[in-house]
Amino acid sequence: MPTELSDDPLAFRAFMDSKLSNGGETLGLGELLALWEYENTPPEEIESTIQSIQRGLEDMYAGRTSDAFEFVERMRKIIQTKSGQ
């Protein structure tokens, strides 16, 4: 079974070497890992994320959203009702 690029430590090492030798000396390990994940995200996952964001924006613009604090309070009441408190 071939190793996916995103799970290949040698490919990640080459990626880090490339970034660090091309002006990325100030990047931390977390930043390098985030860049690696970003650059190796499958196109279908990117498309799915964009569609999800678009649906959320459409809901927001159409007024199909609720305040987070109101939502938490509604959920708290539902949980209390179900648990008999």
PDB file with SEQRES, HELIX, SHEET and CRYST1 records, atoms N, CA, C and O in Angstrom:
SEQRES   1 A   85  MET PRO THR GLU LEU SER ASP ASP PRO LEU ALA PHE ARG          
SEQRES   2 A   85  ALA PHE MET ASP SER LYS LEU SER ASN GLY GLY GLU THR          
SEQRES   3 A   85  LEU GLY LEU GLY GLU LEU LEU ALA LEU TRP GLU TYR GLU          
SEQRES   4 A   85  ASN THR PRO PRO GLU GLU ILE GLU SER THR ILE GLN SER          
SEQRES   5 A   85  ILE GLN ARG GLY LEU GLU ASP MET TYR ALA GLY ARG THR          
SEQRES   6 A   85  SER ASP ALA PHE GLU PHE VAL GLU ARG MET ARG LYS ILE          
SEQRES   7 A   85  ILE GLN THR LYS SER GLY GLN                                  
HELIX    1 AA1 LEU A    5  ASP A    7  5                                   3    
HELIX    2 AA2 PRO A    9  SER A   21  1                                  13    
HELIX    3 AA3 LEU A   29  GLU A   39  1                                  11    
HELIX    4 AA4 PRO A   43  TYR A   61  1                                  19    
HELIX    5 AA5 ALA A   68  SER A   83  1                                  16    
CRYST1    1.000    1.000    1.000  90.00  90.00  90.00 P 1           1          
ATOM      1  N   MET A   1       0.842  -1.175   0.000  1.00  0.00           N  
ATOM      2  CA  MET A   1       0.000   0.000   0.000  1.00  0.00           C  
ATOM      3  C   MET A   1       0.889   1.240   0.000  1.00  0.00           C  
ATOM      4  O   MET A   1       1.736   1.374   0.884  1.00  0.00           O  
ATOM      5  N   PRO A   2       0.729   2.146  -0.954  1.00  0.00           N  
ATOM      6  CA  PRO A   2       1.576   3.328  -1.010  1.00  0.00           C  
ATOM      7  C   PRO A   2       1.236   4.304   0.117  1.00  0.00           C  
ATOM      8  O   PRO A   2       0.086   4.400   0.545  1.00  0.00           O  
ATOM      9  N   THR A   3       2.244   5.017   0.586  1.00  0.00           N  
ATOM     10  CA  THR A   3       2.062   6.019   1.626  1.00  0.00           C  
ATOM     11  C   THR A   3       1.536   7.296   0.994  1.00  0.00           C  
ATOM     12  O   THR A   3       2.078   7.775  -0.003  1.00  0.00           O  
ATOM     13  N   GLU A   4       0.470   7.850   1.583  1.00  0.00           N  
ATOM     14  CA  GLU A   4      -0.028   9.130   1.097  1.00  0.00           C  
ATOM     15  C   GLU A   4       1.009  10.201   1.404  1.00  0.00           C  
ATOM     16  O   GLU A   4       1.707  10.134   2.415  1.00  0.00           O  
ATOM     17  N   LEU A   5       1.100  11.182   0.525  1.00  0.00           N  
ATOM     18  CA  LEU A   5       2.075  12.252   0.699  1.00  0.00           C  
ATOM     19  C   LEU A   5       1.922  12.908   2.066  1.00  0.00           C  
ATOM     20  O   LEU A   5       2.918  13.207   2.724  1.00  0.00           O  
ATOM     21  N   SER A   6       0.674  13.135   2.504  1.00  0.00           N  
ATOM     22  CA  SER A   6       0.460  13.827   3.774  1.00  0.00           C  
ATOM     23  C   SER A   6       0.943  13.016   4.968  1.00  0.00           C  
ATOM     24  O   SER A   6       1.144  13.578   6.045  1.00  0.00           O  
ATOM     25  N   ASP A   7       1.139  11.693   4.803  1.00  0.00           N  
ATOM     26  CA  ASP A   7       1.621  10.837   5.890  1.00  0.00           C  
ATOM     27  C   ASP A   7       3.073  10.402   5.704  1.00  0.00           C  
ATOM     28  O   ASP A   7       3.555   9.529   6.425  1.00  0.00           O  
ATOM     29  N   ASP A   8       3.756  10.994   4.763  1.00  0.00           N  
ATOM     30  CA  ASP A   8       5.126  10.600   4.433  1.00  0.00           C  
ATOM     31  C   ASP A   8       6.127  11.504   5.159  1.00  0.00           C  
ATOM     32  O   ASP A   8       6.276  12.671   4.797  1.00  0.00           O  
ATOM     33  N   PRO A   9       6.814  10.975   6.181  1.00  0.00           N  
ATOM     34  CA  PRO A   9       7.740  11.817   6.942  1.00  0.00           C  
ATOM     35  C   PRO A   9       8.890  12.368   6.098  1.00  0.00           C  
ATOM     36  O   PRO A   9       9.353  13.483   6.340  1.00  0.00           O  
ATOM     37  N   LEU A  10       9.350  11.606   5.119  1.00  0.00           N  
ATOM     38  CA  LEU A  10      10.439  12.110   4.271  1.00  0.00           C  
ATOM     39  C   LEU A  10       9.963  13.270   3.407  1.00  0.00           C  
ATOM     40  O   LEU A  10      10.704  14.228   3.183  1.00  0.00           O  
ATOM     41  N   ALA A  11       8.730  13.185   2.924  1.00  0.00           N  
ATOM     42  CA  ALA A  11       8.171  14.284   2.135  1.00  0.00           C  
ATOM     43  C   ALA A  11       7.995  15.520   3.015  1.00  0.00           C  
ATOM     44  O   ALA A  11       8.250  16.641   2.575  1.00  0.00           O  
ATOM     45  N   PHE A  12       7.557  15.312   4.269  1.00  0.00           N  
ATOM     46  CA  PHE A  12       7.405  16.438   5.187  1.00  0.00           C  
ATOM     47  C   PHE A  12       8.764  17.067   5.490  1.00  0.00           C  
ATOM     48  O   PHE A  12       8.887  18.290   5.559  1.00  0.00           O  
ATOM     49  N   ARG A  13       9.766  16.239   5.667  1.00  0.00           N  
ATOM     50  CA  ARG A  13      11.111  16.764   5.925  1.00  0.00           C  
ATOM     51  C   ARG A  13      11.597  17.597   4.741  1.00  0.00           C  
ATOM     52  O   ARG A  13      12.166  18.672   4.930  1.00  0.00           O  
ATOM     53  N   ALA A  14      11.377  17.107   3.527  1.00  0.00           N  
ATOM     54  CA  ALA A  14      11.779  17.863   2.341  1.00  0.00           C  
ATOM     55  C   ALA A  14      11.003  19.180   2.265  1.00  0.00           C  
ATOM     56  O   ALA A  14      11.560  20.215   1.898  1.00  0.00           O  
ATOM     57  N   PHE A  15       9.725  19.135   2.612  1.00  0.00           N  
ATOM     58  CA  PHE A  15       8.888  20.334   2.629  1.00  0.00           C  
ATOM     59  C   PHE A  15       9.457  21.345   3.633  1.00  0.00           C  
ATOM     60  O   PHE A  15       9.602  22.526   3.318  1.00  0.00           O  
ATOM     61  N   MET A  16       9.779  20.867   4.850  1.00  0.00           N  
ATOM     62  CA  MET A  16      10.337  21.752   5.871  1.00  0.00           C  
ATOM     63  C   MET A  16      11.664  22.343   5.407  1.00  0.00           C  
ATOM     64  O   MET A  16      11.893  23.545   5.546  1.00  0.00           O  
ATOM     65  N   ASP A  17      12.532  21.507   4.861  1.00  0.00           N  
ATOM     66  CA  ASP A  17      13.820  21.998   4.371  1.00  0.00           C  
ATOM     67  C   ASP A  17      13.621  23.090   3.330  1.00  0.00           C  
ATOM     68  O   ASP A  17      14.317  24.106   3.347  1.00  0.00           O  
ATOM     69  N   SER A  18      12.674  22.881   2.428  1.00  0.00           N  
ATOM     70  CA  SER A  18      12.396  23.852   1.379  1.00  0.00           C  
ATOM     71  C   SER A  18      11.900  25.170   1.969  1.00  0.00           C  
ATOM     72  O   SER A  18      12.376  26.240   1.589  1.00  0.00           O  
ATOM     73  N   LYS A  19      10.949  25.096   2.892  1.00  0.00           N  
ATOM     74  CA  LYS A  19      10.401  26.309   3.510  1.00  0.00           C  
ATOM     75  C   LYS A  19      11.471  27.043   4.318  1.00  0.00           C  
ATOM     76  O   LYS A  19      11.584  28.267   4.246  1.00  0.00           O  
ATOM     77  N   LEU A  20      12.248  26.289   5.081  1.00  0.00           N  
ATOM     78  CA  LEU A  20      13.249  26.917   5.942  1.00  0.00           C  
ATOM     79  C   LEU A  20      14.398  27.533   5.149  1.00  0.00           C  
ATOM     80  O   LEU A  20      15.017  28.495   5.606  1.00  0.00           O  
ATOM     81  N   SER A  21      14.686  26.997   3.983  1.00  0.00           N  
ATOM     82  CA  SER A  21      15.783  27.553   3.184  1.00  0.00           C  
ATOM     83  C   SER A  21      15.314  28.667   2.244  1.00  0.00           C  
ATOM     84  O   SER A  21      16.127  29.282   1.555  1.00  0.00           O  
ATOM     85  N   ASN A  22      14.017  28.921   2.217  1.00  0.00           N  
ATOM     86  CA  ASN A  22      13.480  29.958   1.332  1.00  0.00           C  
ATOM     87  C   ASN A  22      12.759  31.051   2.114  1.00  0.00           C  
ATOM     88  O   ASN A  22      11.655  31.453   1.749  1.00  0.00           O  
ATOM     89  N   GLY A  23      13.382  31.532   3.188  1.00  0.00           N  
ATOM     90  CA  GLY A  23      12.834  32.655   3.932  1.00  0.00           C  
ATOM     91  C   GLY A  23      11.898  32.286   5.067  1.00  0.00           C  
ATOM     92  O   GLY A  23      11.300  33.172   5.677  1.00  0.00           O  
ATOM     93  N   GLY A  24      11.756  31.009   5.366  1.00  0.00           N  
ATOM     94  CA  GLY A  24      10.845  30.606   6.423  1.00  0.00           C  
ATOM     95  C   GLY A  24      11.525  30.288   7.735  1.00  0.00           C  
ATOM     96  O   GLY A  24      11.002  29.516   8.538  1.00  0.00           O  
ATOM     97  N   GLU A  25      12.696  30.880   7.961  1.00  0.00           N  
ATOM     98  CA  GLU A  25      13.472  30.556   9.169  1.00  0.00           C  
ATOM     99  C   GLU A  25      12.731  30.892  10.451  1.00  0.00           C  
ATOM    100  O   GLU A  25      13.009  30.306  11.497  1.00  0.00           O  
ATOM    101  N   THR A  26      11.787  31.830  10.386  1.00  0.00           N  
ATOM    102  CA  THR A  26      11.073  32.251  11.598  1.00  0.00           C  
ATOM    103  C   THR A  26       9.829  31.399  11.852  1.00  0.00           C  
ATOM    104  O   THR A  26       9.161  31.571  12.871  1.00  0.00           O  
ATOM    105  N   LEU A  27       9.513  30.484  10.936  1.00  0.00           N  
ATOM    106  CA  LEU A  27       8.339  29.639  11.123  1.00  0.00           C  
ATOM    107  C   LEU A  27       8.585  28.599  12.211  1.00  0.00           C  
ATOM    108  O   LEU A  27       9.648  27.981  12.279  1.00  0.00           O  
ATOM    109  N   GLY A  28       7.584  28.427  13.051  1.00  0.00           N  
ATOM    110  CA  GLY A  28       7.663  27.397  14.071  1.00  0.00           C  
ATOM    111  C   GLY A  28       7.157  26.071  13.523  1.00  0.00           C  
ATOM    112  O   GLY A  28       6.627  26.010  12.414  1.00  0.00           O  
ATOM    113  N   LEU A  29       7.325  25.018  14.303  1.00  0.00           N  
ATOM    114  CA  LEU A  29       6.896  23.694  13.872  1.00  0.00           C  
ATOM    115  C   LEU A  29       5.384  23.655  13.624  1.00  0.00           C  
ATOM    116  O   LEU A  29       4.925  23.047  12.657  1.00  0.00           O  
ATOM    117  N   GLY A  30       4.617  24.305  14.499  1.00  0.00           N  
ATOM    118  CA  GLY A  30       3.167  24.345  14.324  1.00  0.00           C  
ATOM    119  C   GLY A  30       2.767  25.029  13.025  1.00  0.00           C  
ATOM    120  O   GLY A  30       1.857  24.578  12.329  1.00  0.00           O  
ATOM    121  N   GLU A  31       3.453  26.120  12.705  1.00  0.00           N  
ATOM    122  CA  GLU A  31       3.159  26.834  11.460  1.00  0.00           C  
ATOM    123  C   GLU A  31       3.532  25.995  10.243  1.00  0.00           C  
ATOM    124  O   GLU A  31       2.803  25.969   9.251  1.00  0.00           O  
ATOM    125  N   LEU A  32       4.663  25.315  10.324  1.00  0.00           N  
ATOM    126  CA  LEU A  32       5.080  24.446   9.220  1.00  0.00           C  
ATOM    127  C   LEU A  32       4.080  23.303   9.023  1.00  0.00           C  
ATOM    128  O   LEU A  32       3.737  22.959   7.892  1.00  0.00           O  
ATOM    129  N   LEU A  33       3.623  22.727  10.115  1.00  0.00           N  
ATOM    130  CA  LEU A  33       2.652  21.641  10.024  1.00  0.00           C  
ATOM    131  C   LEU A  33       1.339  22.138   9.440  1.00  0.00           C  
ATOM    132  O   LEU A  33       0.731  21.452   8.619  1.00  0.00           O  
ATOM    133  N   ALA A  34       0.889  23.329   9.854  1.00  0.00           N  
ATOM    134  CA  ALA A  34      -0.346  23.904   9.311  1.00  0.00           C  
ATOM    135  C   ALA A  34      -0.210  24.157   7.811  1.00  0.00           C  
ATOM    136  O   ALA A  34      -1.135  23.882   7.047  1.00  0.00           O  
ATOM    137  N   LEU A  35       0.937  24.678   7.391  1.00  0.00           N  
ATOM    138  CA  LEU A  35       1.189  24.888   5.957  1.00  0.00           C  
ATOM    139  C   LEU A  35       1.182  23.565   5.198  1.00  0.00           C  
ATOM    140  O   LEU A  35       0.616  23.474   4.109  1.00  0.00           O  
ATOM    141  N   TRP A  36       1.803  22.550   5.765  1.00  0.00           N  
ATOM    142  CA  TRP A  36       1.848  21.218   5.154  1.00  0.00           C  
ATOM    143  C   TRP A  36       0.438  20.677   4.952  1.00  0.00           C  
ATOM    144  O   TRP A  36       0.085  20.203   3.872  1.00  0.00           O  
ATOM    145  N   GLU A  37      -0.363  20.758   6.020  1.00  0.00           N  
ATOM    146  CA  GLU A  37      -1.734  20.263   5.929  1.00  0.00           C  
ATOM    147  C   GLU A  37      -2.529  21.055   4.895  1.00  0.00           C  
ATOM    148  O   GLU A  37      -3.288  20.477   4.117  1.00  0.00           O  
ATOM    149  N   TYR A  38      -2.357  22.377   4.885  1.00  0.00           N  
ATOM    150  CA  TYR A  38      -3.062  23.222   3.926  1.00  0.00           C  
ATOM    151  C   TYR A  38      -2.688  22.859   2.490  1.00  0.00           C  
ATOM    152  O   TYR A  38      -3.556  22.713   1.630  1.00  0.00           O  
ATOM    153  N   GLU A  39      -1.403  22.719   2.247  1.00  0.00           N  
ATOM    154  CA  GLU A  39      -0.931  22.451   0.890  1.00  0.00           C  
ATOM    155  C   GLU A  39      -1.223  21.026   0.433  1.00  0.00           C  
ATOM    156  O   GLU A  39      -1.146  20.733  -0.760  1.00  0.00           O  
ATOM    157  N   ASN A  40      -1.558  20.134   1.370  1.00  0.00           N  
ATOM    158  CA  ASN A  40      -1.845  18.743   1.010  1.00  0.00           C  
ATOM    159  C   ASN A  40      -3.303  18.354   1.235  1.00  0.00           C  
ATOM    160  O   ASN A  40      -3.634  17.169   1.283  1.00  0.00           O  
ATOM    161  N   THR A  41      -4.174  19.354   1.371  1.00  0.00           N  
ATOM    162  CA  THR A  41      -5.598  19.080   1.532  1.00  0.00           C  
ATOM    163  C   THR A  41      -6.166  18.633   0.187  1.00  0.00           C  
ATOM    164  O   THR A  41      -5.967  19.306  -0.825  1.00  0.00           O  
ATOM    165  N   PRO A  42      -6.872  17.504   0.169  1.00  0.00           N  
ATOM    166  CA  PRO A  42      -7.461  17.027  -1.093  1.00  0.00           C  
ATOM    167  C   PRO A  42      -8.473  18.043  -1.648  1.00  0.00           C  
ATOM    168  O   PRO A  42      -9.211  18.661  -0.880  1.00  0.00           O  
ATOM    169  N   PRO A  43      -8.510  18.212  -2.955  1.00  0.00           N  
ATOM    170  CA  PRO A  43      -9.423  19.187  -3.571  1.00  0.00           C  
ATOM    171  C   PRO A  43     -10.890  18.981  -3.180  1.00  0.00           C  
ATOM    172  O   PRO A  43     -11.631  19.951  -3.021  1.00  0.00           O  
ATOM    173  N   GLU A  44     -11.312  17.716  -3.025  1.00  0.00           N  
ATOM    174  CA  GLU A  44     -12.715  17.477  -2.667  1.00  0.00           C  
ATOM    175  C   GLU A  44     -13.008  17.970  -1.246  1.00  0.00           C  
ATOM    176  O   GLU A  44     -14.125  18.403  -0.962  1.00  0.00           O  
ATOM    177  N   GLU A  45     -12.026  17.907  -0.362  1.00  0.00           N  
ATOM    178  CA  GLU A  45     -12.223  18.423   0.996  1.00  0.00           C  
ATOM    179  C   GLU A  45     -12.306  19.940   0.983  1.00  0.00           C  
ATOM    180  O   GLU A  45     -13.102  20.527   1.715  1.00  0.00           O  
ATOM    181  N   ILE A  46     -11.494  20.574   0.159  1.00  0.00           N  
ATOM    182  CA  ILE A  46     -11.543  22.033   0.019  1.00  0.00           C  
ATOM    183  C   ILE A  46     -12.910  22.447  -0.512  1.00  0.00           C  
ATOM    184  O   ILE A  46     -13.522  23.384   0.001  1.00  0.00           O  
ATOM    185  N   GLU A  47     -13.387  21.750  -1.537  1.00  0.00           N  
ATOM    186  CA  GLU A  47     -14.695  22.068  -2.123  1.00  0.00           C  
ATOM    187  C   GLU A  47     -15.812  21.883  -1.107  1.00  0.00           C  
ATOM    188  O   GLU A  47     -16.717  22.713  -1.029  1.00  0.00           O  
ATOM    189  N   SER A  48     -15.761  20.816  -0.332  1.00  0.00           N  
ATOM    190  CA  SER A  48     -16.769  20.562   0.688  1.00  0.00           C  
ATOM    191  C   SER A  48     -16.768  21.673   1.745  1.00  0.00           C  
ATOM    192  O   SER A  48     -17.829  22.113   2.189  1.00  0.00           O  
ATOM    193  N   THR A  49     -15.589  22.116   2.140  1.00  0.00           N  
ATOM    194  CA  THR A  49     -15.475  23.190   3.130  1.00  0.00           C  
ATOM    195  C   THR A  49     -16.049  24.488   2.578  1.00  0.00           C  
ATOM    196  O   THR A  49     -16.771  25.197   3.278  1.00  0.00           O  
ATOM    197  N   ILE A  50     -15.732  24.799   1.333  1.00  0.00           N  
ATOM    198  CA  ILE A  50     -16.244  26.025   0.713  1.00  0.00           C  
ATOM    199  C   ILE A  50     -17.766  25.979   0.636  1.00  0.00           C  
ATOM    200  O   ILE A  50     -18.430  26.978   0.913  1.00  0.00           O  
ATOM    201  N   GLN A  51     -18.329  24.824   0.260  1.00  0.00           N  
ATOM    202  CA  GLN A  51     -19.787  24.691   0.185  1.00  0.00           C  
ATOM    203  C   GLN A  51     -20.424  24.862   1.564  1.00  0.00           C  
ATOM    204  O   GLN A  51     -21.475  25.491   1.683  1.00  0.00           O  
ATOM    205  N   SER A  52     -19.806  24.314   2.595  1.00  0.00           N  
ATOM    206  CA  SER A  52     -20.335  24.453   3.951  1.00  0.00           C  
ATOM    207  C   SER A  52     -20.327  25.914   4.398  1.00  0.00           C  
ATOM    208  O   SER A  52     -21.290  26.392   4.997  1.00  0.00           O  
ATOM    209  N   ILE A  53     -19.252  26.604   4.108  1.00  0.00           N  
ATOM    210  CA  ILE A  53     -19.165  28.025   4.449  1.00  0.00           C  
ATOM    211  C   ILE A  53     -20.228  28.805   3.693  1.00  0.00           C  
ATOM    212  O   ILE A  53     -20.881  29.681   4.261  1.00  0.00           O  
ATOM    213  N   GLN A  54     -20.406  28.490   2.413  1.00  0.00           N  
ATOM    214  CA  GLN A  54     -21.406  29.181   1.603  1.00  0.00           C  
ATOM    215  C   GLN A  54     -22.807  28.970   2.173  1.00  0.00           C  
ATOM    216  O   GLN A  54     -23.593  29.914   2.252  1.00  0.00           O  
ATOM    217  N   ARG A  55     -23.128  27.721   2.575  1.00  0.00           N  
ATOM    218  CA  ARG A  55     -24.444  27.449   3.173  1.00  0.00           C  
ATOM    219  C   ARG A  55     -24.623  28.247   4.459  1.00  0.00           C  
ATOM    220  O   ARG A  55     -25.702  28.783   4.713  1.00  0.00           O  
ATOM    221  N   GLY A  56     -23.581  28.328   5.262  1.00  0.00           N  
ATOM    222  CA  GLY A  56     -23.655  29.101   6.500  1.00  0.00           C  
ATOM    223  C   GLY A  56     -23.885  30.576   6.242  1.00  0.00           C  
ATOM    224  O   GLY A  56     -24.674  31.217   6.936  1.00  0.00           O  
ATOM    225  N   LEU A  57     -23.204  31.115   5.250  1.00  0.00           N  
ATOM    226  CA  LEU A  57     -23.399  32.526   4.889  1.00  0.00           C  
ATOM    227  C   LEU A  57     -24.813  32.766   4.376  1.00  0.00           C  
ATOM    228  O   LEU A  57     -25.442  33.765   4.724  1.00  0.00           O  
ATOM    229  N   GLU A  58     -25.313  31.850   3.549  1.00  0.00           N  
ATOM    230  CA  GLU A  58     -26.678  31.981   3.041  1.00  0.00           C  
ATOM    231  C   GLU A  58     -27.685  31.961   4.193  1.00  0.00           C  
ATOM    232  O   GLU A  58     -28.635  32.744   4.207  1.00  0.00           O  
ATOM    233  N   ASP A  59     -27.472  31.063   5.155  1.00  0.00           N  
ATOM    234  CA  ASP A  59     -28.349  31.012   6.326  1.00  0.00           C  
ATOM    235  C   ASP A  59     -28.288  32.326   7.106  1.00  0.00           C  
ATOM    236  O   ASP A  59     -29.316  32.846   7.542  1.00  0.00           O  
ATOM    237  N   MET A  60     -27.091  32.852   7.275  1.00  0.00           N  
ATOM    238  CA  MET A  60     -26.929  34.094   8.019  1.00  0.00           C  
ATOM    239  C   MET A  60     -27.652  35.245   7.315  1.00  0.00           C  
ATOM    240  O   MET A  60     -28.395  35.995   7.948  1.00  0.00           O  
ATOM    241  N   TYR A  61     -27.431  35.382   6.006  1.00  0.00           N  
ATOM    242  CA  TYR A  61     -28.055  36.471   5.258  1.00  0.00           C  
ATOM    243  C   TYR A  61     -29.580  36.333   5.214  1.00  0.00           C  
ATOM    244  O   TYR A  61     -30.287  37.337   5.126  1.00  0.00           O  
ATOM    245  N   ALA A  62     -30.087  35.109   5.273  1.00  0.00           N  
ATOM    246  CA  ALA A  62     -31.535  34.880   5.226  1.00  0.00           C  
ATOM    247  C   ALA A  62     -32.166  34.934   6.616  1.00  0.00           C  
ATOM    248  O   ALA A  62     -33.379  34.773   6.754  1.00  0.00           O  
ATOM    249  N   GLY A  63     -31.348  35.160   7.646  1.00  0.00           N  
ATOM    250  CA  GLY A  63     -31.875  35.266   8.994  1.00  0.00           C  
ATOM    251  C   GLY A  63     -32.178  33.927   9.644  1.00  0.00           C  
ATOM    252  O   GLY A  63     -32.937  33.869  10.612  1.00  0.00           O  
ATOM    253  N   ARG A  64     -31.600  32.856   9.130  1.00  0.00           N  
ATOM    254  CA  ARG A  64     -31.837  31.515   9.690  1.00  0.00           C  
ATOM    255  C   ARG A  64     -30.764  31.136  10.712  1.00  0.00           C  
ATOM    256  O   ARG A  64     -30.276  30.006  10.730  1.00  0.00           O  
ATOM    257  N   THR A  65     -30.415  32.084  11.544  1.00  0.00           N  
ATOM    258  CA  THR A  65     -29.421  31.827  12.574  1.00  0.00           C  
ATOM    259  C   THR A  65     -29.984  32.274  13.918  1.00  0.00           C  
ATOM    260  O   THR A  65     -30.996  32.972  13.979  1.00  0.00           O  
ATOM    261  N   SER A  66     -29.326  31.868  14.975  1.00  0.00           N  
ATOM    262  CA  SER A  66     -29.743  32.323  16.299  1.00  0.00           C  
ATOM    263  C   SER A  66     -28.502  32.728  17.080  1.00  0.00           C  
ATOM    264  O   SER A  66     -27.383  32.306  16.790  1.00  0.00           O  
ATOM    265  N   ASP A  67     -28.743  33.543  18.058  1.00  0.00           N  
ATOM    266  CA  ASP A  67     -27.671  33.989  18.925  1.00  0.00           C  
ATOM    267  C   ASP A  67     -27.101  32.784  19.677  1.00  0.00           C  
ATOM    268  O   ASP A  67     -27.861  31.935  20.142  1.00  0.00           O  
ATOM    269  N   ALA A  68     -25.798  32.700  19.800  1.00  0.00           N  
ATOM    270  CA  ALA A  68     -25.154  31.555  20.451  1.00  0.00           C  
ATOM    271  C   ALA A  68     -25.600  31.411  21.901  1.00  0.00           C  
ATOM    272  O   ALA A  68     -25.818  30.295  22.372  1.00  0.00           O  
ATOM    273  N   PHE A  69     -25.738  32.519  22.607  1.00  0.00           N  
ATOM    274  CA  PHE A  69     -26.157  32.450  24.010  1.00  0.00           C  
ATOM    275  C   PHE A  69     -27.586  31.936  24.130  1.00  0.00           C  
ATOM    276  O   PHE A  69     -27.897  31.160  25.033  1.00  0.00           O  
ATOM    277  N   GLU A  70     -28.458  32.371  23.216  1.00  0.00           N  
ATOM    278  CA  GLU A  70     -29.839  31.875  23.213  1.00  0.00           C  
ATOM    279  C   GLU A  70     -29.862  30.374  22.919  1.00  0.00           C  
ATOM    280  O   GLU A  70     -30.622  29.632  23.541  1.00  0.00           O  
ATOM    281  N   PHE A  71     -29.049  29.936  21.992  1.00  0.00           N  
ATOM    282  CA  PHE A  71     -28.982  28.522  21.647  1.00  0.00           C  
ATOM    283  C   PHE A  71     -28.545  27.689  22.848  1.00  0.00           C  
ATOM    284  O   PHE A  71     -29.151  26.662  23.151  1.00  0.00           O  
ATOM    285  N   VAL A  72     -27.506  28.128  23.518  1.00  0.00           N  
ATOM    286  CA  VAL A  72     -26.999  27.392  24.685  1.00  0.00           C  
ATOM    287  C   VAL A  72     -28.079  27.318  25.763  1.00  0.00           C  
ATOM    288  O   VAL A  72     -28.258  26.275  26.392  1.00  0.00           O  
ATOM    289  N   GLU A  73     -28.788  28.407  25.977  1.00  0.00           N  
ATOM    290  CA  GLU A  73     -29.850  28.406  26.977  1.00  0.00           C  
ATOM    291  C   GLU A  73     -30.967  27.436  26.598  1.00  0.00           C  
ATOM    292  O   GLU A  73     -31.473  26.715  27.458  1.00  0.00           O  
ATOM    293  N   ARG A  74     -31.359  27.409  25.325  1.00  0.00           N  
ATOM    294  CA  ARG A  74     -32.384  26.449  24.864  1.00  0.00           C  
ATOM    295  C   ARG A  74     -31.912  25.019  25.071  1.00  0.00           C  
ATOM    296  O   ARG A  74     -32.685  24.180  25.534  1.00  0.00           O  
ATOM    297  N   MET A  75     -30.669  24.725  24.742  1.00  0.00           N  
ATOM    298  CA  MET A  75     -30.134  23.375  24.914  1.00  0.00           C  
ATOM    299  C   MET A  75     -30.080  23.002  26.393  1.00  0.00           C  
ATOM    300  O   MET A  75     -30.367  21.862  26.758  1.00  0.00           O  
ATOM    301  N   ARG A  76     -29.714  23.960  27.243  1.00  0.00           N  
ATOM    302  CA  ARG A  76     -29.654  23.701  28.684  1.00  0.00           C  
ATOM    303  C   ARG A  76     -31.049  23.321  29.197  1.00  0.00           C  
ATOM    304  O   ARG A  76     -31.186  22.392  29.993  1.00  0.00           O  
ATOM    305  N   LYS A  77     -32.083  24.040  28.740  1.00  0.00           N  
ATOM    306  CA  LYS A  77     -33.455  23.743  29.166  1.00  0.00           C  
ATOM    307  C   LYS A  77     -33.903  22.366  28.666  1.00  0.00           C  
ATOM    308  O   LYS A  77     -34.571  21.632  29.394  1.00  0.00           O  
ATOM    309  N   ILE A  78     -33.545  22.017  27.443  1.00  0.00           N  
ATOM    310  CA  ILE A  78     -33.898  20.705  26.892  1.00  0.00           C  
ATOM    311  C   ILE A  78     -33.241  19.592  27.705  1.00  0.00           C  
ATOM    312  O   ILE A  78     -33.880  18.596  28.045  1.00  0.00           O  
ATOM    313  N   ILE A  79     -31.977  19.771  28.006  1.00  0.00           N  
ATOM    314  CA  ILE A  79     -31.244  18.758  28.784  1.00  0.00           C  
ATOM    315  C   ILE A  79     -31.842  18.620  30.175  1.00  0.00           C  
ATOM    316  O   ILE A  79     -32.009  17.506  30.671  1.00  0.00           O  
ATOM    317  N   GLN A  80     -32.166  19.744  30.808  1.00  0.00           N  
ATOM    318  CA  GLN A  80     -32.755  19.704  32.144  1.00  0.00           C  
ATOM    319  C   GLN A  80     -34.111  18.998  32.127  1.00  0.00           C  
ATOM    320  O   GLN A  80     -34.435  18.236  33.038  1.00  0.00           O  
ATOM    321  N   THR A  81     -34.900  19.261  31.078  1.00  0.00           N  
ATOM    322  CA  THR A  81     -36.213  18.621  30.948  1.00  0.00           C  
ATOM    323  C   THR A  81     -36.064  17.118  30.788  1.00  0.00           C  
ATOM    324  O   THR A  81     -36.792  16.345  31.411  1.00  0.00           O  
ATOM    325  N   LYS A  82     -35.122  16.706  29.953  1.00  0.00           N  
ATOM    326  CA  LYS A  82     -34.913  15.273  29.708  1.00  0.00           C  
ATOM    327  C   LYS A  82     -34.343  14.549  30.914  1.00  0.00           C  
ATOM    328  O   LYS A  82     -34.618  13.368  31.128  1.00  0.00           O  
ATOM    329  N   SER A  83     -33.539  15.267  31.706  1.00  0.00           N  
ATOM    330  CA  SER A  83     -32.934  14.615  32.868  1.00  0.00           C  
ATOM    331  C   SER A  83     -33.815  14.735  34.103  1.00  0.00           C  
ATOM    332  O   SER A  83     -33.480  14.192  35.156  1.00  0.00           O  
ATOM    333  N   GLY A  84     -34.954  15.450  33.988  1.00  0.00           N  
ATOM    334  CA  GLY A  84     -35.907  15.564  35.085  1.00  0.00           C  
ATOM    335  C   GLY A  84     -35.485  16.529  36.169  1.00  0.00           C  
ATOM    336  O   GLY A  84     -35.951  16.422  37.303  1.00  0.00           O  
ATOM    337  N   GLN A  85     -34.625  17.459  35.854  1.00  0.00           N  
ATOM    338  CA  GLN A  85     -34.162  18.423  36.869  1.00  0.00           C  
ATOM    339  C   GLN A  85     -35.053  19.632  36.896  1.00  0.00           C  
ATOM    340  O   GLN A  85     -34.824  20.551  37.683  1.00  0.00           O  
TER     341      GLN A  85                                                      
END                                                                             
